[in-house]
Structures are given as structure tokens and as C-alpha cells.
Amino acid sequence: MKLLYQLNAAFTALLVIIMSVTAFFIYSLLLDILIQDEQNQLQDNGEILLNILYEQEYGARGDLLLSKVMRNNDFKVLFFDPDRNQVLYSSLPDSITEAWSSQFEREEQHKALWKTEGENYVISKLRYNYQGKRFLLVLATPLEELQSIQSVFAARMITIFIIGIFIAVLFSYLLTKRLVTPLSHLKREVKKIENRQFESIQPIGASGEIGEVEQSVLEMANELDRYIHSQKHFFQNASHELKTPLMTIQGYAEGVRDGVFEGDAANRSLDVIVKESERLKKIVNEIILLAKLDSEEGIYHPQNMSISSVLKQTKERVLPLAQERNITLDIELEEDKTLYIDDEKMLQAMINIVSNGIRHANEKVILKGFTSEGTYHIQVKDDGNGVPDDLLPQLFHRFVKGKEGETGLGLAISRAIIERSGGTIQVFNEEKSGAVFEIEFSDE
């Protein structure tokens, strides 16, 4: 069942239950209210009759007055002498009068509702004393008249309730449809995500909480689209990077096997095979490391580490490469800083960045550390030609490399390590200078 019908069915059921319970209590209380109101009216009428009896001095002959008065009234009267157990006057049917006089001494005769086998009455009893004698004036109204009023009211109440339920259900349907329709459209767009039809996803224009969910879904779709494209790009580049050394290894290995390379040529071929095997191993290790950095939590072991120590160790590790290329390495530490980082991973990230700077520098690479506006900055600056503008936005992507690049994974690994350590990294070109890699760690 669709959500629209489920919500309306639940609302209708709840409304019917509430209306039914309300109608039941109103119907039950209505008769009590009518009985109470009728008894009050009978009491008022009885007091009027007693006043007339006193004023006109009818005395024990109150039946004469009652016979005159009761001709034009819709209630019944019984005038009773309890001392002689005699009915002096009654406008009630004879059978009811006899039943009442015979049961006068019983307890139920003192209640507001008088029940007989034939008919039930609402009664009001008033005492009348004249010259030392006691008389009882009983006014009665058939309960059937009140029950007929109750039935008429119940019929009207049911009609009103039915109309009210119909209007409420119709309003609920329109309101629910207005709420559910965006969800149906959103479901359709989510189905497109499931089928990876990212290019056909359209905004539904919802508002409120549904609009927030829509925005989250669209952002998720864009992120998934980027992720899938990056994964495809990654596997394409990975297969290409792995295929190149494998083909080289295969070609030289077959040449040695078939006797194409002999003597010194064979030795050089074996050297190439070893070199390409090492390159292949490095690519595989970096791919594995990058995958672990993106997914595994246990790979990080942070501890308090000073930046000066990281920079000094970095310089020691890359010094052979710098000397090989006649590049000078300088450390300019304006202020030291202790960070909660994985020292080995951070050292690897710095080695990748500084090695990249050495390969593109002309004469020197500078490692700087300083604080600015509550943020600690680490800069790696070279004096080369800078990063090409078209390469800047994607420099930290996987398998993106410049002319002197190796595997194209080093900077991607560095970014993953730095971001997992709570920092950020960016690259830009300085005027009349080379590229600047800047790492930032906030004090918060």
C-alpha cells in the first residue's frame, strides 16, 4: 500500500475511533442531562402548584385545583395522602397510579427515576402540609419523551459527525498528498541514483525537512558520481601504470629467453627487469597504502611530535636526492609547534612533497614553519618554474604527475595523510618563483 493511502487510512481510523468514543459519551451523558433538566422543571412547576394551594387555601381539596390546572400541561401529577395511603388525584394511567401507591414505602420511590413494568417516569416529589396533615405532590414526565429527544439529537450528531469525518478525510487526503508527492518524486530520483543515472537527476523543488533531505540526496548523488568517475579514472590509470613496467619486463625477459640479448646486452636487460620490478613494486605498495589511508582507522598511531623534528628528519631522508641534483635544502623555522600526529606517516607525506620540490627546483628548496592568525603553516617552496595552471586543480589526484613525476601517487598519499592528521594542504605558484606547497594545522 502506498504511503499516501496508509497515512489516510490511519488518520481515518483514528478519527472514527475518536468520534465514536466521543459520540458514545455524549449520547450517554445526554440522557442524564435531560433527566436532570426535566427534574428541575418539574420541581419548579411543583413549587408553583404548592404556592397556589397555599394562596387559594384549597387545603386537603388540592385535587380540585389540580384537575383544573392539569388540563393544559404535558406533565403528570399525583396528589397522595401518605397517612391514609390514598391517592387524592392522579393524571397518570390507573395501572401506573396503583403500582405507585402500592410501592410507596419502597426505597426506589425516593429516586429521581421511577421504573415500572409498563413505562418509566422522571419524577419530582414535594411535601405539602395543611392543618397538621401531610400530603405528597408528585410530578412525573414519561422517560420515553426524553429518550425520543435523545434519539433525535443522536441522529443529528451522527449526521454532523459523518459530514465532519468526510470533510476531515478529504482535507487530510489533500494535505497528505501535498506532503507525500515530493517524497514520491524524491523516490524516483533516488531510483536514478540506484541505477547510476546521475546525469538525469533533477531537483524536485521541495521545502522544509523534505527539501533538506532532497539537498542531501543531490549532494550524495554528486559525490557518488564524482567517486565513481574517480574510481574509473583510478583503475584506468592504475592499469596503465602497472601495464607499462609489466610489458617492459615481459619484453626483456622474452628477449633473454630467446637469445635476442646476449652477453652485456643480456646483463643490461636483467638490470632493466630488476629496475622495472622495483618500480612495479613501488606502485603496488603505494596503491595499497593509499587504500589503507582511505579506509582503515588502525593504520594511524598519533602521538605528540614537534615540527622541527619532522622537518629535520625529512631533510635527512631527501638529502641524497638533493645532492644528486645539486639542490640546496634550507629549514627556516620561525616557531616550533608540537602536533598530535603519526610521525612516520607525516614524515612520509613530507618526504613526498619535498622530493617533488627537489625534482622541479633549479637551485634550492626551502622548508618553513610559522604561525599566522591562529594557524600553524608548513611551507615547501622551490625556485623552479611552478606548476602548470591546468595541472593545479588536480595535482593531488591519483596518478596525476608532471614531467619529472614518478608514480603519480605521492602527492595523493601526502594529502590523505595530512587530512587524516587534521590538516589541509594546498599548492600555488609565487610570482618570480616556483611552486609553494602549504600545509595548515588549526590550533582548535
C-alpha positions in Angstrom: 0.0 0.0 0.0 1.3 3.4 -0.9 2.3 5.8 1.9 -0.5 8.2 0.8 -3.2 5.6 1.4 -1.5 4.3 4.6 -1.5 7.8 6.2 -5.1 8.5 5.2 -6.3 5.1 6.4 -4.5 5.6 9.7 -5.9 9.1 10.1 -9.4 8.0 9.1 -9.3 5.1 11.6 -8.1 7.3 14.4 -10.7 9.9 13.6 -13.5 7.4 13.5 -12.4 5.9 16.8 -12.2 9.3 18.5 -15.6 10.4 17.0 -17.2 7.1 18.1 -15.9 7.3 21.7 -16.9 11.0 21.8 -20.4 10.2 20.4 -20.8 7.3 22.9 -20.0 9.5 25.9 -22.2 12.4 24.6 -25.1 10.0 24.0 -24.7 8.5 27.4 -24.4 11.8 29.3 -27.2 13.5 27.3 -29.9 11.4 28.9 -28.6 12.2 32.3 -28.6 15.9 31.5 -32.1 15.7 30.1 -33.3 13.8 33.2 -31.7 16.4 35.5 -33.1 19.3 33.5 -36.6 17.7 33.4 -36.5 17.1 37.1 -35.6 20.7 37.8 -38.5 21.9 35.6 -40.8 19.5 37.5 -39.5 20.9 40.8 -40.3 24.5 39.6 -43.8 23.6 38.4 -44.4 21.7 41.7 -43.5 24.7 43.7 -45.8 26.9 41.7 -48.6 24.5 42.3 -47.9 24.4 46.1 -47.9 28.2 46.2 -51.3 28.2 44.5 -52.6 25.6 47.0 -51.4 27.8 49.9 -52.7 31.0 48.5 -56.1 29.7 47.5 -56.5 27.7 50.7 -57.5 24.6 48.9 -56.2 22.6 51.9 -56.9 18.9 51.5 -59.1 19.6 48.4 -56.0 20.2 46.3 -57.4 17.7 43.8 -60.0 20.3 42.7 -57.2 22.7 41.7 -55.1 20.0 40.1 -58.0 18.8 38.0 -58.3 22.3 36.6 -54.7 23.1 36.2 -53.6 19.8 34.6 -55.9 20.1 31.6 -53.3 22.1 29.6 -49.9 20.7 30.9 -47.8 18.0 29.4 -46.5 16.6 32.7 -48.4 14.2 35.0 -49.4 14.8 38.6 -50.2 12.6 41.5 -51.6 14.0 44.8 -51.2 11.5 47.6 -52.2 11.2 51.3 -49.4 9.1 52.8 -51.2 8.8 56.2 -54.2 7.0 54.7 -52.2 5.6 51.7 -54.8 7.1 49.4 -54.4 8.8 46.0 -56.4 12.0 46.1 -55.7 12.9 42.5 -53.8 11.4 39.6 -53.4 12.3 35.9 -51.3 9.1 35.5 -52.8 6.0 34.0 -54.7 3.9 36.5 -52.3 1.0 36.3 -49.4 3.3 37.0 -51.2 5.0 39.9 -52.0 1.7 41.6 -48.4 0.4 41.1 -47.0 3.6 42.6 -49.3 3.7 45.7 -48.6 0.0 46.4 -44.9 0.6 46.2 -44.8 3.9 48.1 -42.9 2.6 51.1 -40.1 1.1 48.9 -36.7 2.8 48.6 -36.9 3.3 44.9 -39.9 5.6 45.3 -37.4 8.2 46.6 -35.3 8.2 43.4 -35.4 10.7 40.5 -36.3 7.9 38.0 -39.4 5.8 38.6 -39.3 2.4 36.8 -42.4 0.4 36.3 -43.2 -2.6 34.2 -45.2 -0.6 31.7 -43.4 2.7 31.5 -40.6 4.7 33.2 -41.0 8.2 34.6 -38.9 11.1 35.7 -40.4 12.3 38.9 -40.1 15.2 41.4 -41.7 14.9 44.9 -42.8 17.8 47.1 -44.2 17.8 50.6 -47.4 19.7 51.4 -48.7 20.3 55.0 -52.1 21.6 55.8 -53.5 21.9 59.3 -51.2 19.2 60.6 -51.8 16.8 57.8 -49.2 15.6 55.4 -49.7 15.4 51.7 -47.3 14.4 48.8 -47.3 16.1 45.4 -45.6 14.0 42.7 -44.9 15.4 39.2 -43.9 13.0 36.5 -42.8 13.0 32.9 -42.6 9.8 30.8 -38.9 8.9 30.2 -39.9 7.9 26.6 -40.3 11.6 25.7 -36.7 12.3 26.9 -35.4 9.2 25.1 -37.1 10.4 21.8 -35.3 13.8 22.2 -32.1 11.8 22.9 -32.6 9.8 19.7 -33.3 12.9 17.6 -30.1 14.5 18.9 -28.1 11.3 18.4 -29.3 11.2 14.7 -28.3 14.8 14.1 -25.0 14.2 15.9 -24.2 11.2 13.8 -25.1 13.2 10.6 -22.8 16.0 11.7 -20.0 13.5 12.6 -20.3 11.8 9.3 -20.1 15.1 7.4 -17.2 16.2 9.7 -15.3 12.9 9.1 -15.8 13.3 5.3 -14.5 16.9 5.3 -11.6 15.9 7.6 -10.6 12.9 5.5 -10.8 15.0 2.3 -8.7 17.7 3.8 -6.3 15.1 5.2 -6.0 13.5 1.7 -5.2 16.8 0.1 -2.7 17.7 2.8 -1.1 14.3 2.8 -0.9 14.2 -1.0 0.8 17.6 -0.9 3.4 16.2 1.6 3.8 12.7 0.0 4.0 13.9 -3.6 7.6 15.4 -3.1 8.5 12.1 -1.4 7.3 10.2 -4.4 9.3 12.4 -6.7 12.3 12.1 -4.4 11.9 8.3 -4.5 12.1 8.5 -8.3 15.3 10.5 -8.2 16.8 8.1 -5.6 15.9 5.2 -8.0 18.0 7.0 -10.6 20.9 7.0 -8.2 20.5 3.3 -7.7 20.7 2.8 -11.4 23.6 5.3 -11.6 21.7 7.6 -13.9 23.4 10.7 -12.3 23.1 12.9 -15.4 19.2 12.7 -15.4 18.7 13.6 -11.7 16.5 16.7 -11.4 15.7 18.8 -8.3 12.1 18.4 -7.1 11.8 21.8 -5.5 10.6 20.6 -2.1 10.6 22.8 1.0 11.1 22.2 4.7 12.5 19.0 6.0 11.8 17.2 2.7 13.8 20.0 1.0 16.7 19.4 3.3 16.5 15.6 2.5 16.4 16.5 -1.2 19.5 18.7 -0.9 21.3 15.8 1.0 20.3 13.3 -1.7 21.5 15.6 -4.5 24.8 16.2 -2.7 25.1 12.4 -2.2 24.4 11.8 -5.9 27.0 14.3 -6.9 29.5 12.8 -4.5 28.8 9.3 -5.8 29.1 10.5 -9.3 32.5 12.0 -8.6 33.6 8.9 -6.7 32.6 6.5 -9.4 34.3 8.6 -12.1 37.4 8.9 -9.9 37.3 5.1 -9.3 37.1 4.5 -13.1 39.8 7.0 -13.7 41.9 5.4 -10.9 41.6 1.9 -12.3 42.3 3.1 -15.9 45.4 4.9 -14.7 46.4 2.1 -12.4 46.1 -0.5 -15.2 48.2 1.8 -17.4 50.9 2.4 -14.8 51.1 -1.3 -14.0 50.9 -2.4 -17.6 54.0 -0.3 -18.7 56.6 -1.9 -16.4 55.0 -5.3 -16.9 55.3 -5.0 -20.7 58.9 -3.9 -20.3 59.7 -6.8 -18.0 58.0 -9.2 -20.4 59.8 -7.9 -23.4 63.3 -8.1 -21.9 62.6 -11.4 -20.3 61.4 -12.9 -23.6 64.5 -11.4 -25.4 66.8 -13.0 -22.9 65.0 -16.3 -23.1 65.0 -16.3 -26.9 68.7 -15.3 -27.1 68.0 -11.9 -28.6 70.1 -10.3 -25.8 73.5 -12.0 -25.1 76.5 -11.0 -23.1 76.5 -7.4 -21.8 73.1 -6.8 -23.5 71.6 -9.7 -21.5 73.0 -8.2 -18.3 71.6 -4.8 -19.1 68.3 -6.4 -19.9 68.3 -8.1 -16.5 69.1 -4.7 -14.9 66.1 -3.2 -16.6 63.9 -6.1 -15.4 65.1 -5.5 -11.8 64.6 -1.8 -12.1 61.1 -2.1 -13.6 60.2 -4.8 -11.0 61.2 -2.3 -8.2 59.1 0.4 -9.9 56.2 -2.0 -10.2 56.6 -3.0 -6.5 56.6 0.7 -5.5 53.4 1.4 -7.5 51.6 -1.6 -5.9 52.8 -0.6 -2.4 51.6 3.0 -2.9 48.2 1.8 -4.2 47.8 -0.4 -1.1 48.9 2.4 1.2 46.5 4.8 -0.3 43.7 2.3 0.0 44.5 1.8 3.7 44.7 5.5 4.3 41.2 6.0 2.9 39.6 3.1 4.8 41.5 1.8 7.8 41.4 3.5 11.2 44.0 1.4 12.9 46.7 2.4 10.4 47.2 5.8 12.3 49.2 5.9 15.6 49.2 9.6 16.6 51.5 11.0 19.3 52.9 14.4 20.3 55.6 15.3 17.8 57.4 18.6 17.2 57.5 20.1 13.7 61.2 20.8 14.0 61.9 17.1 14.4 59.7 16.2 11.4 61.5 18.8 9.2 64.9 17.7 10.3 64.2 14.0 9.6 62.7 15.0 6.2 65.8 16.8 5.2 68.0 13.8 6.2 65.9 11.4 4.2 65.9 13.5 0.9 69.4 14.9 1.2 70.9 12.2 -1.2 68.3 13.2 -3.8 69.1 16.9 -3.3 72.8 16.3 -3.6 72.4 14.2 -6.7 70.6 17.2 -8.4 72.7 19.9 -6.8 69.8 21.4 -4.9 70.3 23.2 -1.6 67.9 22.4 1.3 67.2 25.1 3.9 65.0 25.0 7.0 63.5 28.3 8.2 61.7 27.6 11.5 60.2 30.9 12.9 58.3 29.0 15.6 58.3 25.3 16.6 55.0 23.5 17.2 54.0 20.3 18.8 51.3 18.4 16.9 49.3 15.2 17.7 50.2 13.3 14.6 51.5 9.9 13.4 55.2 10.8 13.0 56.0 8.1 10.5 53.0 8.9 8.2 53.7 12.6 8.5 57.3 12.1 7.7 56.3 10.1 4.6 54.0 12.9 3.5 56.7 15.5 3.9 59.3 13.3 2.0 56.8 13.0 -0.9 56.3 16.8 -1.0 59.9 17.8 -0.6 61.1 15.2 -3.2 58.6 16.6 -5.6 60.0 20.1 -5.0 63.6 18.9 -5.4 62.8 17.3 -8.8 61.3 20.6 -10.1 63.7 23.1 -8.4 66.5 24.9 -10.1 68.8 25.6 -7.1 67.1 25.3 -3.8 64.1 24.2 -1.7 63.1 26.0 1.5 61.1 24.3 4.4 59.4 27.0 6.5 57.4 26.8 9.7 55.4 29.7 11.2 52.2 30.7 12.9 49.7 33.1 11.3 46.2 34.0 12.6 46.0 31.1 15.0 47.0 28.6 12.3 50.4 26.8 12.0 51.8 26.8 8.5 54.4 24.5 6.9 55.6 25.6 3.5 57.7 23.8 1.0 59.0 26.3 -1.6 61.1 25.6 -4.7 62.6 28.0 -7.2 61.5 26.1 -10.3 59.1 27.1 -13.0 56.0 26.4 -10.9 53.0 24.1 -11.5 51.3 24.5 -14.9 47.9 26.2 -14.4 46.0 23.4 -16.0 47.6 20.9 -13.5 47.0 22.9 -10.3 43.3 21.9 -9.6 44.1 18.2 -9.9 47.6 18.0 -8.6 46.6 15.9 -5.6 44.5 13.4 -7.6 45.7 9.9 -8.1 48.1 9.2 -11.0 48.4 12.9 -11.8 52.0 13.8 -12.4 54.2 16.3 -14.2 57.3 15.9 -16.3 59.5 14.8 -13.5 56.8 12.7 -11.8 57.2 9.1 -10.8 54.1 7.1 -10.0 51.6 10.0 -9.7 50.6 8.7 -6.2 53.0 10.5 -3.9 51.0 13.8 -3.5 47.7 11.9 -3.3 49.2 9.9 -0.4 50.5 13.1 1.2 47.1 14.8 1.1 45.4 11.7 2.6 47.9 11.6 5.5 47.6 15.3 6.2 43.8 15.4 6.1 43.7 12.3 8.4 46.0 14.2 10.7 43.6 17.1 10.9 45.3 19.4 8.5 44.8 20.8 5.0 47.2 21.2 2.0 47.1 23.4 -1.0 49.5 24.4 -3.7 50.0 27.7 -5.5 52.7 29.5 -7.6 54.6 32.5 -6.4 55.5 35.4 -8.7 59.0 35.2 -10.0 59.5 31.9 -8.1 58.3 28.4 -8.2 55.6 26.3 -6.5 54.6 26.6 -2.9 53.1 23.6 -1.1 51.4 24.9 2.1 50.1 22.7 5.0 47.9 24.2 7.7 47.1 23.0 11.2 44.5 24.9 13.2 45.1 25.4 16.9 41.4 24.4 17.7 
